């Protein structure tokens, strides 16, 4: 996404969110939060502050046990910190989540935990029904959400008997049904085949581009981060936030990623080997298009048509 596009999306987001409590530049902030679980284990989300601007697409990377889910649960008010500060749209979600919950959509890593309705239709329409929206609006919103995910044919199915990928699409439809200003997704591409993953990725990017929605995604799939995020935060074991930047800036720090038990993306590994083995010092590309351009430049091809 170009700088002009990012600026345009952020501007649209600020306009769309003007009625929210604490309206301003920040969608979410976590500052040195420390949490102690009932078994005595501690997670300290310290180091760099986790700050998400409105209209941004933010990816959260880290190995198992690094505190990614703990961080997301604090944003959702499901956990309260022993120390530190959490803000979502200017509100402390642990105390006043009711003020912002209608504007937040969420998909948990284990979608079975949030799919309790007897049919897909009942599940996706649950939130607008809970808010007492008129029946015709509930129906139109539910139809639209199912259509966005291409699962209208599943409306009468029992969620429990769906495939893992179908369950995840139902959960995303339910998260989008009220057109949230902030969408929080924990491993949203798990169980999706390549075609479905592409469709969901395109849908999420379209929601950000057209509506100014803010997107926070926790994922292990580093190879698609550049397509779905403008910014990346990296957590090490125990919750320490060790890196923040654009995908290109973060993936250039291959040694820090490995110290955090994260394998760098394939492209970062390729360009690292070119530098170490071939003495070719090229910037680490964020995506395939950038990589192709750098390699073409290296080989003396600038993309201009050859003369006959």
PyMOL commands that set and color helices and strands:
alter all, ss='L'
color gray80, all
select helices_A, chain A and resi 3-16+68-75+93-99+101-103+111-114+120-130+135-148+152-154+159-161+164-176+194-211+222-228+247-251+254-259+266-278+288-298
alter helices_A, ss='H'
color red, helices_A
select strands_A, chain A and resi 26-36+42-45+50-53+57-62+83-88+104-107+182-186+214-218+231-235+241-245
alter strands_A, ss='S'
color yellow, strands_A
deselect
rebuild
show_as cartoon
